[in-house]
Amino acid sequence: MADPDKSAAAINRWLTTTISQMGERLGFAVDNEYAITGGRLDVVWKSELFHGFNVDYVPVVGFEIESSSRTRKHIKGDLLNLLDAGVSVGVLVIAGDGPRERSLRRFAKKNC
């Protein structure tokens, strides 16, 4: 039986929490499940457009987290979500270090 602390869902929750806390420590406003047209990003760090003015926050850094067995098609969707969000920096987090994860990382690097 698999260790419940090592499940994909537990890893995803840990990564989401850690990335969110890092953004807050850096002074960003953080949104989890940030809505975009046709989807969502797992975590977005946002910043005020003009400090001190009453304006909305803009997405600056977006994160897509993959912690379970995914295919290249899922990775393409993640990359498109990051592009659609209009973030300055898009980060694709692929948890794990097996052959499949290394192959997906190589694929993502070639297609970014």
All heavy atoms as an XYZ file, in Angstrom:
867
protein
N       0.840     -1.185      0.000
C       0.000      0.000      0.000
C       0.881      1.243      0.000
O       1.876      1.310      0.703
C      -0.913     -0.033      1.213
C      -1.878      1.102      1.288
S      -2.883      0.852      2.744
C      -4.240      1.819      2.315
N       0.500      2.237     -0.752
C       1.295      3.465     -0.866
C       1.209      4.272      0.421
O       0.186      4.290      1.104
C       0.796      4.302     -2.039
N       2.286      4.947      0.748
C       2.338      5.836      1.898
C       1.425      7.016      1.616
O       1.614      7.733      0.631
C       3.787      6.301      2.104
C       3.953      7.234      3.286
O       2.934      7.634      3.884
O       5.106      7.548      3.603
N       0.399      7.279      2.467
C      -0.528      8.378      2.179
C       0.158      9.735      2.144
O      -0.312     10.652      1.479
C      -1.554      8.302      3.304
C      -0.996      7.386      4.324
C       0.065      6.566      3.663
N       1.273      9.893      2.858
C       1.984     11.155      2.842
C       2.703     11.381      1.517
O       3.168     12.470      1.236
C       2.993     11.231      3.991
C       2.293     11.309      5.337
O       1.136     11.772      5.375
O       2.890     10.899      6.333
N       2.820     10.331      0.711
C       3.508     10.446     -0.576
C       2.521     10.443     -1.738
O       2.924     10.379     -2.882
C       4.490      9.278     -0.755
C       5.548      9.192      0.320
C       6.550     10.286      0.184
C       7.670     10.069      1.202
N       8.641     11.069      1.205
N       1.226     10.514     -1.468
C       0.237     10.497     -2.547
C       0.361     11.766     -3.381
O       0.824     12.806     -2.915
C      -1.178     10.384     -1.972
O      -1.555     11.604     -1.364
N      -0.114     11.668     -4.615
C      -0.063     12.829     -5.514
C      -0.843     14.003     -4.924
O      -0.404     15.145     -5.001
C      -0.606     12.445     -6.882
N      -1.986     13.719     -4.322
C      -2.796     14.795     -3.740
C      -2.064     15.474     -2.592
O      -2.087     16.708     -2.472
C      -4.139     14.244     -3.265
N      -1.390     14.699     -1.754
C      -0.646     15.278     -0.624
C       0.536     16.104     -1.123
O       0.812     17.185     -0.600
C      -0.169     14.178      0.318
N       1.230     15.607     -2.134
C       2.363     16.344     -2.708
C       1.864     17.654     -3.319
O       2.465     18.709     -3.130
C       3.104     15.478     -3.751
C       3.804     14.315     -3.043
C       4.088     16.310     -4.557
C       4.313     13.243     -3.975
N       0.735     17.598     -4.034
C       0.180     18.793     -4.655
C      -0.201     19.823     -3.593
O       0.092     21.013     -3.747
C      -1.028     18.431     -5.518
C      -1.465     19.567     -6.400
O      -1.959     20.573     -5.919
N      -1.265     19.402     -7.691
N      -0.846     19.385     -2.517
C      -1.218     20.314     -1.440
C       0.021     20.939     -0.817
O       0.058     22.145     -0.561
C      -2.038     19.590     -0.359
C      -3.482     19.379     -0.735
C      -4.306     18.877      0.447
N      -3.807     17.632      1.019
C      -4.124     16.426      0.596
N      -4.954     16.265     -0.420
N      -3.640     15.350      1.187
N       1.062     20.130     -0.576
C       2.296     20.648      0.030
C       2.954     21.675     -0.895
O       3.357     22.744     -0.449
C       3.261     19.506      0.335
C       4.521     19.996      0.969
C       4.722     20.284      2.286
C       5.747     20.292      0.293
N       6.010     20.737      2.471
C       6.657     20.755      1.272
C       6.173     20.216     -1.030
C       7.957     21.123      0.950
C       7.466     20.582     -1.334
C       8.335     21.037     -0.348
N       3.048     21.369     -2.177
C       3.657     22.301     -3.128
C       2.845     23.593     -3.231
O       3.417     24.687     -3.233
C       3.782     21.655     -4.512
C       4.887     20.615     -4.663
C       4.713     19.824     -5.952
C       6.249     21.274     -4.606
N       1.524     23.474     -3.300
C       0.669     24.658     -3.383
C       0.847     25.541     -2.156
O       1.015     26.757     -2.271
C      -0.809     24.245     -3.540
O      -0.945     23.501     -4.758
C      -1.726     25.459     -3.576
N       0.838     24.932     -0.982
C       1.012     25.687      0.266
C       2.376     26.351      0.317
O       2.498     27.537      0.654
C       0.829     24.756      1.486
O      -0.496     24.229      1.452
C       1.061     25.492      2.792
N       3.415     25.624     -0.026
C       4.783     26.149      0.020
C       4.961     27.310     -0.957
O       5.515     28.356     -0.600
C       5.795     25.030     -0.287
O       5.629     23.987      0.688
C       7.220     25.539     -0.245
N       4.488     27.157     -2.182
C       4.613     28.219     -3.189
C       3.808     29.440     -2.766
O       4.269     30.581     -2.912
C       4.179     27.696     -4.575
C       5.214     26.682     -5.094
C       4.001     28.836     -5.566
C       4.758     25.881     -6.293
N       2.620     29.224     -2.221
C       1.790     30.344     -1.755
C       2.480     31.096     -0.621
O       2.520     32.339     -0.621
C       0.424     29.827     -1.284
O      -0.273     29.242     -2.358
N       3.033     30.373      0.340
C       3.720     31.015      1.462
C       4.952     31.789      0.996
O       5.226     32.886      1.494
C       4.123     29.967      2.508
C       2.943     29.404      3.265
C       3.323     28.241      4.162
O       4.415     27.670      4.076
N       2.395     27.861      5.033
N       5.678     31.235      0.032
C       6.846     31.940     -0.507
C       6.429     33.258     -1.143
O       7.082     34.285     -0.946
C       7.570     31.063     -1.537
C       8.328     29.909     -0.933
S       8.979     28.720     -2.146
C       9.657     29.751     -3.397
N       5.338     33.261     -1.904
C       4.848     34.482     -2.534
C       4.461     35.531     -1.510
O       4.798     36.713     -1.659
N       3.784     35.110     -0.458
C       3.389     36.049      0.600
C       4.607     36.641      1.289
O       4.653     37.841      1.561
C       2.480     35.345      1.604
C       1.112     35.034      1.029
C       0.289     34.095      1.884
O       0.802     33.582      2.920
O      -0.886     33.861      1.522
N       5.605     35.802      1.557
C       6.840     36.297      2.190
C       7.560     37.308      1.311
O       8.237     38.207      1.810
C       7.772     35.127      2.513
C       7.327     34.314      3.688
C       8.322     33.231      4.030
N       7.713     32.280      4.935
C       7.840     30.975      4.858
N       8.590     30.438      3.893
N       7.256     30.193      5.723
N       7.420     37.157      0.007
C       8.050     38.090     -0.931
C       7.210     39.345     -1.164
O       7.604     40.227     -1.926
C       8.342     37.390     -2.260
C       9.430     36.320     -2.203
C       9.457     35.509     -3.494
C      10.789     36.957     -1.946
N       6.052     39.421     -0.528
C       5.229     40.619     -0.616
C       4.164     40.607     -1.701
O       3.558     41.640     -1.980
N       3.928     39.470     -2.313
C       2.896     39.369     -3.338
C       1.539     39.055     -2.708
O       1.465     38.435     -1.649
C       3.222     38.246     -4.340
C       4.385     38.537     -5.229
C       5.641     38.026     -4.940
C       4.228     39.308     -6.368
C       6.727     38.287     -5.762
C       5.308     39.564     -7.205
C       6.556     39.060     -6.895
N       0.481     39.450     -3.379
C      -0.849     38.933     -3.075
C      -0.928     37.587     -3.788
O      -0.458     37.452     -4.920
C      -1.921     39.875     -3.594
N      -1.471     36.580     -3.133
C      -1.456     35.229     -3.691
C      -2.882     34.743     -3.915
O      -3.741     34.900     -3.046
C      -0.709     34.258     -2.746
C      -0.794     32.833     -3.258
C       0.739     34.689     -2.581
N      -3.120     34.189     -5.098
C      -4.397     33.545     -5.415
C      -4.135     32.086     -5.749
O      -3.280     31.791     -6.602
C      -5.061     34.184     -6.636
C      -5.954     35.346     -6.299
O      -6.122     35.650     -5.100
O      -6.484     35.950     -7.240
N      -4.867     31.200     -5.104
C      -4.864     29.790     -5.489
C      -6.084     29.566     -6.372
O      -7.118     30.204     -6.173
C      -4.915     28.891     -4.261
C      -3.664     28.995     -3.427
O      -2.599     29.326     -3.934
N      -3.774     28.737     -2.147
N      -5.962     28.677     -7.360
C      -7.048     28.412     -8.298
C      -7.442     29.692     -9.037
O      -8.612     30.040     -9.139
C      -8.249     27.803     -7.571
C      -7.948     26.542     -6.793
C      -7.595     25.358     -7.671
O      -8.132     25.252     -8.787
O      -6.761     24.547     -7.244
N      -6.461     30.393     -9.565
C      -6.653     31.664    -10.263
C      -7.375     31.417    -11.590
O      -6.880     30.700    -12.465
C      -5.296     32.326    -10.497
C      -5.354     33.665    -11.177
C      -5.647     34.811    -10.457
C      -5.104     33.779    -12.538
C      -5.693     36.057    -11.078
C      -5.134     35.015    -13.169
C      -5.439     36.144    -12.440
O      -5.483     37.377    -13.051
N      -8.551     32.006    -11.745
C      -9.384     31.766    -12.936
C      -8.838     32.483    -14.163
O      -8.464     33.650    -14.104
C     -10.809     32.221    -12.670
N      -8.787     31.747    -15.262
C      -8.476     32.299    -16.576
C      -9.532     31.773    -17.536
O     -10.287     30.856    -17.191
C      -7.053     31.909    -17.054
C      -6.912     30.392    -17.134
C      -5.996     32.504    -16.159
C      -5.647     29.924    -17.800
N      -9.597     32.305    -18.729
C     -10.569     31.828    -19.703
C     -10.348     30.344    -19.972
O      -9.265     29.943    -20.374
C     -10.445     32.619    -21.020
O     -10.608     34.005    -20.720
C     -11.488     32.172    -22.036
N     -11.353     29.551    -19.688
C     -11.284     28.124    -19.981
C     -10.489     27.299    -19.000
O     -10.215     26.136    -19.261
N     -10.080     27.870    -17.885
C      -9.306     27.066    -16.941
C      -8.925     27.833    -15.693
O      -9.599     28.771    -15.269
N      -7.815     27.430    -15.118
C      -7.308     28.064    -13.914
C      -5.825     27.736    -13.760
O      -5.333     26.761    -14.328
C      -8.054     27.578    -12.684
C      -7.903     26.061    -12.533
C      -8.183     25.532    -11.187
N      -8.010     24.101    -11.150
C      -6.845     23.468    -11.113
N      -5.724     24.143    -11.121
N      -6.771     22.166    -11.077
N      -5.124     28.585    -13.030
C      -3.743     28.306    -12.653
C      -3.751     27.888    -11.193
O      -4.547     28.385    -10.389
C      -2.870     29.542    -12.820
C      -2.626     30.035    -14.240
C      -1.711     31.252    -14.232
C      -2.038     28.946    -15.103
N      -2.846     27.005    -10.833
C      -2.806     26.519     -9.458
C      -2.491     27.628     -8.465
O      -3.152     27.750     -7.434
C      -1.798     25.370     -9.322
C      -2.258     24.144    -10.109
O      -3.440     23.779     -9.984
O      -1.445     23.584    -10.858
N      -1.482     28.429     -8.747
C      -1.090     29.530     -7.859
C      -0.657     30.708     -8.721
O       0.022     30.529     -9.735
C       0.084     29.142     -6.926
C       0.462     30.298     -6.009
C      -0.242     27.907     -6.095
N      -1.049     31.913     -8.312
C      -0.598     33.136     -8.981
C      -0.143     34.120     -7.916
O      -0.821     34.320     -6.910
C      -1.710     33.764     -9.846
C      -1.326     35.152    -10.312
C      -1.991     32.884    -11.052
N       1.029     34.702     -8.156
C       1.510     35.806     -7.326
C       1.148     37.088     -8.062
O       1.449     37.241     -9.247
C       3.012     35.744     -7.146
C       3.531     34.562     -6.388
C       2.814     33.602     -5.729
C       4.903     34.212     -6.215
N       3.662     32.683     -5.169
C       4.943     33.031     -5.448
C       6.090     34.786     -6.645
C       6.140     32.419     -5.091
C       7.275     34.175     -6.296
C       7.307     33.012     -5.516
N       0.490     38.022     -7.352
C       0.043     39.271     -7.973
C       0.694     40.461     -7.274
O       1.090     40.385     -6.128
C      -1.478     39.408     -7.865
C      -2.233     38.279     -8.516
C      -3.725     38.448     -8.472
C      -4.248     38.671     -7.082
N      -5.701     38.824     -7.003
N       0.750     41.563     -8.007
C       1.325     42.800     -7.471
C       0.441     43.974     -7.877
O      -0.240     43.926     -8.899
C       2.740     42.996     -8.022
O       3.327     44.146     -7.469
N       0.487     45.038     -7.078
C      -0.239     46.248     -7.440
C       0.383     46.834     -8.699
O       1.594     46.856     -8.842
C      -0.149     47.289     -6.328
C      -1.027     47.015     -5.142
C      -0.921     48.135     -4.129
O       0.099     48.186     -3.433
O      -1.859     48.929     -4.049
N      -0.476     47.305     -9.578
C       0.020     47.924    -10.804
C       0.757     49.220    -10.478
O       1.861     49.454    -10.946
C      -1.141     48.174    -11.770
C      -0.796     48.670    -13.150
C       0.163     47.705    -13.835
C      -2.049     48.817    -13.978
N       0.156     50.058     -9.643
C       0.776     51.297     -9.187
C       0.631     51.349     -7.677
O      -0.484     51.467     -7.172
C       0.108     52.525     -9.817
C       0.204     52.555    -11.305
C      -0.888     52.263    -12.097
C       1.404     52.865    -11.928
C      -0.801     52.287    -13.465
C       1.508     52.894    -13.302
C       0.403     52.599    -14.075
N       1.730     51.265     -6.981
C       1.696     51.244     -5.519
C       1.034     52.515     -4.981
O       1.360     53.621     -5.388
C       3.114     51.102     -4.960
C       3.137     50.998     -3.470
N       2.634     49.909     -2.817
C       3.568     51.856     -2.523
C       2.768     50.086     -1.523
N       3.329     51.267     -1.310
N       0.103     52.336     -4.068
C      -0.546     53.480     -3.438
C      -1.803     53.959     -4.128
O      -2.517     54.807     -3.602
N      -2.090     53.448     -5.316
C      -3.304     53.831     -6.029
C      -4.348     52.733     -5.842
O      -4.020     51.573     -5.633
C      -3.034     54.024     -7.519
C      -2.213     55.239     -7.814
C      -0.818     55.174     -7.796
C      -2.829     56.447     -8.093
C      -0.053     56.294     -8.052
C      -2.057     57.577     -8.360
C      -0.677     57.502     -8.340
N      -5.579     53.080     -5.944
C      -6.663     52.123     -5.779
C      -6.900     51.405     -7.111
O      -7.842     51.716     -7.827
C      -7.935     52.834     -5.303
C      -9.013     51.847     -4.930
O      -8.751     50.672     -4.736
N     -10.241     52.334     -4.845
N      -6.020     50.475     -7.434
C      -6.143     49.713     -8.679
C      -6.034     48.230     -8.361
O      -5.540     47.843     -7.305
C      -5.047     50.103     -9.710
C      -5.225     51.534    -10.163
C      -3.669     49.882     -9.141
N      -6.492     47.432     -9.291
C      -6.429     45.995     -9.102
C      -4.991     45.489     -9.144
O      -4.100     46.136     -9.687
C      -7.220     45.278    -10.195
C      -8.711     45.440    -10.017
O      -9.151     45.661     -8.876
O      -9.425     45.349    -11.024
N      -4.828     44.328     -8.591
C      -3.550     43.642     -8.679
C      -3.451     42.959    -10.036
O      -4.461     42.546    -10.608
C      -3.445     42.583     -7.582
C      -3.182     43.161     -6.220
C      -4.199     43.703     -5.447
C      -1.902     43.171     -5.709
C      -3.951     44.231     -4.198
C      -1.636     43.698     -4.448
C      -2.672     44.226     -3.702
O      -2.412     44.746     -2.470
N      -2.248     42.855    -10.560
C      -2.032     42.171    -11.834
C      -1.228     40.891    -11.586
O      -0.363     40.852    -10.709
C      -1.294     43.069    -12.856
C      -2.159     44.248    -13.242
C       0.032     43.542    -12.323
N      -1.529     39.836    -12.358
C      -0.776     38.594    -12.182
C       0.659     38.768    -12.684
O       0.879     39.278    -13.776
C      -1.552     37.591    -13.027
C      -2.268     38.415    -14.036
C      -2.534     39.746    -13.398
N       1.612     38.371    -11.859
C       3.018     38.526    -12.217
C       3.678     37.172    -12.451
O       4.359     36.963    -13.454
C       3.777     39.306    -11.120
C       5.253     39.436    -11.454
C       3.154     40.672    -10.899
N       3.492     36.246    -11.529
C       4.088     34.911    -11.631
C       2.975     33.879    -11.498
O       2.171     33.937    -10.568
C       5.152     34.674    -10.530
C       5.816     33.304    -10.718
C       6.197     35.778    -10.522
N       2.928     32.954    -12.447
C       1.925     31.888    -12.408
C       2.582     30.531    -12.285
O       3.667     30.303    -12.844
N       1.937     29.648    -11.549
C       2.452     28.299    -11.326
C       1.409     27.263    -11.708
O       0.250     27.365    -11.323
C       2.781     28.087     -9.836
C       3.874     28.969     -9.316
C       3.586     30.236     -8.847
C       5.185     28.525     -9.280
C       4.580     31.068     -8.354
C       6.188     29.347     -8.794
C       5.884     30.616     -8.327
N       1.836     26.272    -12.471
C       1.051     25.072    -12.727
C       1.799     23.922    -12.075
O       3.010     23.764    -12.286
C       0.898     24.823    -14.228
C      -0.113     25.724    -14.903
C      -1.544     25.299    -14.654
O      -1.941     25.175    -13.470
O      -2.267     25.090    -15.627
N       1.109     23.145    -11.266
C       1.738     22.072    -10.488
C       1.215     20.737    -10.979
O       0.003     20.508    -11.009
C       1.441     22.251     -8.987
C       1.944     23.607     -8.501
C       2.059     21.098     -8.183
C       1.447     24.000     -7.121
N       2.116     19.857    -11.346
C       1.773     18.494    -11.756
C       2.448     17.520    -10.795
O       3.670     17.468    -10.712
C       2.229     18.209    -13.194
C       1.513     19.029    -14.234
C       0.012     18.793    -14.272
O      -0.473     17.772    -13.730
O      -0.683     19.642    -14.833
N       1.626     16.783    -10.056
C       2.185     15.870     -9.060
C       1.735     14.431     -9.276
O       2.058     13.560     -8.493
C       1.788     16.329     -7.647
O       0.390     16.427     -7.540
N       0.989     14.192    -10.334
C       0.571     12.828    -10.636
C       0.961     12.511    -12.076
O       1.441     13.369    -12.798
C      -0.939     12.680    -10.431
O      -1.638     13.554    -11.286
N       0.752     11.283    -12.432
C       1.147     10.835    -13.768
C       0.408     11.638    -14.831
O      -0.816     11.621    -14.921
C       0.828      9.352    -13.916
O       1.225      8.912    -15.186
N       1.132     12.363    -15.620
C       0.572     13.210    -16.666
C       1.215     12.870    -17.997
O       2.256     12.234    -18.061
C       0.806     14.685    -16.353
C       0.086     15.160    -15.127
C      -1.400     15.136    -15.358
N      -2.114     15.727    -14.248
C      -3.398     15.536    -14.055
N      -4.086     14.792    -14.866
N      -4.002     16.101    -13.042
N       0.584     13.366    -19.054
C       1.102     13.142    -20.401
C       1.560     14.472    -20.998
O       1.358     15.537    -20.406
C      -0.006     12.564    -21.312
O      -1.035     13.546    -21.460
C      -0.583     11.280    -20.726
N       2.144     14.387    -22.169
C       2.562     15.609    -22.862
C       1.365     16.508    -23.158
O       1.484     17.723    -23.150
C       3.296     15.249    -24.160
C       4.638     14.635    -23.892
C       5.326     14.236    -25.161
N       6.636     13.708    -24.824
C       7.622     13.609    -25.675
N       7.458     14.015    -26.925
N       8.770     13.125    -25.298
N       0.215     15.914    -23.384
C      -0.995     16.700    -23.649
C      -1.340     17.565    -22.432
O      -1.715     18.728    -22.578
C      -2.156     15.771    -23.986
C      -3.390     16.489    -24.423
C      -4.441     15.490    -24.896
C      -5.657     16.226    -25.419
N      -6.636     15.308    -25.992
N      -1.208     17.026    -21.218
C      -1.454     17.807    -20.005
C      -0.450     18.956    -19.890
O      -0.814     20.081    -19.515
C      -1.353     16.924    -18.758
C      -2.454     15.931    -18.636
N      -2.268     14.605    -18.917
C      -3.748     16.083    -18.268
C      -3.403     13.970    -18.724
N      -4.320     14.844    -18.328
N       0.803     18.660    -20.207
C       1.847     19.685    -20.123
C       1.570     20.801    -21.127
O       1.719     21.984    -20.810
C       3.249     19.066    -20.356
C       3.542     17.991    -19.303
C       4.327     20.128    -20.374
C       3.456     18.458    -17.861
N       1.133     20.442    -22.342
C       0.775     21.467    -23.332
C      -0.353     22.349    -22.793
O      -0.327     23.565    -22.960
C       0.333     20.816    -24.646
C       1.458     20.228    -25.451
C       0.896     19.588    -26.719
C       1.967     18.894    -27.512
N       1.409     18.252    -28.719
N      -1.339     21.753    -22.156
C      -2.426     22.526    -21.566
C      -1.926     23.461    -20.484
O      -2.358     24.622    -20.402
N      -0.999     22.978    -19.659
C      -0.415     23.827    -18.613
C       0.314     25.019    -19.227
O       0.186     26.151    -18.758
C       0.571     23.032    -17.751
C      -0.100     22.015    -16.851
O      -1.324     22.146    -16.600
O       0.596     21.095    -16.380
N       1.093     24.756    -20.263
C       1.843     25.834    -20.913
C       0.895     26.855    -21.541
O       1.120     28.067    -21.440
C       2.803     25.262    -21.959
C       3.929     24.373    -21.408
C       4.694     23.709    -22.548
C       4.863     25.163    -20.521
N      -0.181     26.391    -22.153
C      -1.164     27.316    -22.725
C      -1.865     28.128    -21.642
O      -2.114     29.323    -21.817
C      -2.189     26.551    -23.565
C      -1.681     26.045    -24.915
C      -2.738     25.175    -25.589
C      -1.293     27.203    -25.817
N      -2.177     27.501    -20.512
C      -2.781     28.235    -19.393
C      -1.863     29.355    -18.922
O      -2.319     30.471    -18.644
C      -3.090     27.299    -18.225
C      -4.317     26.455    -18.461
O      -5.097     26.696    -19.374
N      -4.478     25.438    -17.633
N      -0.577     29.073    -18.824
C       0.376     30.101    -18.388
C       0.426     31.248    -19.392
O       0.489     32.416    -19.011
C       1.764     29.491    -18.166
C       1.876     28.556    -16.957
C       3.155     27.729    -17.021
C       1.796     29.343    -15.657
N       0.390     30.918    -20.681
C       0.373     31.966    -21.714
C      -0.922     32.776    -21.654
O      -0.905     34.002    -21.726
C       0.536     31.351    -23.101
C       1.919     30.840    -23.465
C       1.866     30.073    -24.778
C       2.906     31.977    -23.543
N      -2.044     32.097    -21.522
C      -3.342     32.778    -21.481
C      -3.482     33.707    -20.281
O      -4.188     34.712    -20.348
C      -4.490     31.770    -21.454
C      -4.718     31.085    -22.789
O      -4.169     31.560    -23.806
O      -5.442     30.071    -22.821
N      -2.806     33.381    -19.179
C      -2.920     34.190    -17.959
C      -2.207     35.530    -18.100
O      -2.493     36.458    -17.356
C      -2.362     33.424    -16.765
N      -1.286     35.631    -19.034
C      -0.564     36.885    -19.238
C       0.415     37.212    -18.134
O       0.734     38.376    -17.912
N       0.907     36.197    -17.444
C       1.882     36.437    -16.380
C       3.245     36.756    -16.991
O       3.545     36.354    -18.111
C       1.991     35.215    -15.428
C       0.705     35.017    -14.657
C       2.353     33.944    -16.188
N       4.046     37.495    -16.231
C       5.399     37.815    -16.696
C       6.299     36.593    -16.651
O       7.174     36.419    -17.498
C       6.003     38.924    -15.837
O       5.245     40.101    -15.971
N       6.078     35.755    -15.638
C       6.877     34.544    -15.462
C       5.923     33.376    -15.241
O       5.062     33.427    -14.362
C       7.837     34.664    -14.253
C       8.605     33.374    -14.044
C       8.783     35.837    -14.428
N       6.078     32.351    -16.050
C       5.292     31.130    -15.887
C       6.178     30.010    -15.414
O       7.265     29.806    -15.959
N       5.719     29.288    -14.402
C       6.508     28.206    -13.822
C       5.690     26.922    -13.868
O       4.573     26.874    -13.351
C       6.906     28.518    -12.360
C       7.737     27.375    -11.780
C       7.648     29.839    -12.272
N       6.262     25.899    -14.475
C       5.639     24.584    -14.504
C       6.405     23.699    -13.530
O       7.606     23.471    -13.712
C       5.684     24.006    -15.920
C       5.162     22.603    -16.127
C       3.704     22.493    -15.683
C       5.290     22.212    -17.584
N       5.722     23.230    -12.495
C       6.343     22.391    -11.473
C       5.923     20.951    -11.747
O       4.734     20.636    -11.691
C       5.903     22.807    -10.049
C       6.531     21.904     -9.003
C       6.237     24.265     -9.788
N       6.895     20.093    -12.040
C       6.626     18.675    -12.258
C       7.286     17.926    -11.110
O       8.515     17.808    -11.054
C       7.162     18.195    -13.622
C       6.530     19.003    -14.753
C       6.907     16.698    -13.793
C       7.104     18.718    -16.126
N       6.461     17.448    -10.179
C       6.969     16.751     -8.998
C       7.426     15.350     -9.375
O       6.870     14.721    -10.263
C       5.884     16.683     -7.926
N       8.444     14.885     -8.697
C       8.952     13.535     -8.922
C      10.255     13.551     -9.680
O      10.633     14.552    -10.290
N      10.922     12.403     -9.658
C      12.219     12.321    -10.329
C      12.391     11.000    -11.056
O      13.488     10.515    -11.239
C      13.350     12.521     -9.313
C      14.672     12.818    -10.000
O      14.648     13.456    -11.063
O      15.718     12.391     -9.476
N      11.284     10.431    -11.501
C      11.367      9.192    -12.263
C      11.613      9.465    -13.729
O      11.655     10.620    -14.177
N      11.759      8.408    -14.513
C      11.993      8.569    -15.948
C      10.885      9.348    -16.656
O      11.153     10.165    -17.522
C      12.069      7.133    -16.475
C      12.296      6.274    -15.284
C      11.783      7.016    -14.096
N       9.644      9.113    -16.267
C       8.518      9.813    -16.897
C       8.594     11.315    -16.615
O       8.400     12.132    -17.509
C       7.199      9.236    -16.397
C       6.023      9.974    -16.933
C       4.702      9.385    -16.454
N       3.767      9.545    -17.535
C       3.186      8.586    -18.217
N       3.408      7.352    -17.891
N       2.371      8.861    -19.194
N       8.869     11.681    -15.364
C       8.950     13.100    -15.000
C      10.124     13.780    -15.702
O       9.997     14.912    -16.171
C       9.064     13.276    -13.487
C       7.831     12.905    -12.703
C       7.721     11.413    -12.398
O       8.702     10.669    -12.635
O       6.655     10.996    -11.931
N      11.249     13.097    -15.795
C      12.402     13.680    -16.496
C      12.086     13.881    -17.973
O      12.452     14.892    -18.571
C      13.632     12.801    -16.298
C      14.210     12.886    -14.879
C      15.571     12.222    -14.766
N      15.537     10.788    -14.999
C      15.330      9.860    -14.056
N      15.130     10.229    -12.803
N      15.339      8.584    -14.351
N      11.367     12.934    -18.579
C      10.973     13.060    -19.979
C      10.020     14.248    -20.162
O      10.154     15.021    -21.121
C      10.292     11.768    -20.444
O       9.773     11.920    -21.737
N       9.064     14.417    -19.250
C       8.134     15.550    -19.334
C       8.862     16.873    -19.161
O       8.530     17.864    -19.823
C       7.025     15.410    -18.292
C       5.996     14.313    -18.564
C       5.027     14.199    -17.392
C       5.250     14.570    -19.859
N       9.864     16.919    -18.281
C      10.640     18.155    -18.115
C      11.391     18.503    -19.392
O      11.427     19.659    -19.803
C      11.616     18.010    -16.944
C      10.966     18.161    -15.615
C      11.996     18.274    -14.473
N      11.328     18.017    -13.235
C      11.316     16.845    -12.601
N      12.003     15.827    -13.084
N      10.649     16.696    -11.485
N      12.003     17.502    -20.035
C      12.710     17.751    -21.296
C      11.729     18.272    -22.353
O      12.024     19.221    -23.072
C      13.405     16.481    -21.792
C      14.673     16.137    -21.049
C      15.457     15.031    -21.738
N      14.712     13.796    -21.898
C      14.643     12.820    -20.980
N      15.271     12.952    -19.826
N      13.946     11.732    -21.213
N      10.564     17.662    -22.425
C       9.528     18.086    -23.371
C       9.127     19.529    -23.093
O       9.036     20.346    -24.023
C       8.322     17.160    -23.264
C       7.147     17.608    -24.080
C       7.124     17.405    -25.454
C       6.071     18.237    -23.478
C       6.040     17.829    -26.204
C       4.999     18.658    -24.219
C       4.963     18.453    -25.586
N       8.885     19.869    -21.844
C       8.466     21.246    -21.478
C       9.552     22.245    -21.816
O       9.274     23.334    -22.328
C       8.105     21.300    -19.998
N      10.820     21.910    -21.556
C      11.915     22.821    -21.837
C      12.018     23.114    -23.332
O      12.295     24.226    -23.749
C      13.240     22.256    -21.327
C      13.402     22.363    -19.843
C      14.713     21.764    -19.397
C      14.842     21.766    -17.898
N      16.070     21.123    -17.431
N      11.792     22.085    -24.157
C      11.880     22.272    -25.611
C      10.735     23.122    -26.134
O      10.858     23.745    -27.173
C      11.818     20.905    -26.302
C      13.141     20.188    -26.384
C      13.035     19.097    -27.416
C      13.324     17.753    -26.783
N      13.192     16.656    -27.748
N       9.609     23.110    -25.449
C       8.403     23.767    -25.958
C       8.063     25.074    -25.248
O       6.977     25.594    -25.437
C       7.218     22.797    -25.876
C       7.397     21.659    -26.871
O       7.223     21.851    -28.051
N       7.801     20.506    -26.380
N       8.984     25.588    -24.475
C       8.724     26.865    -23.791
C       9.352     28.005    -24.538
O      10.289     27.939    -25.185
C       9.299     26.849    -22.387
S       8.324     25.833    -21.291
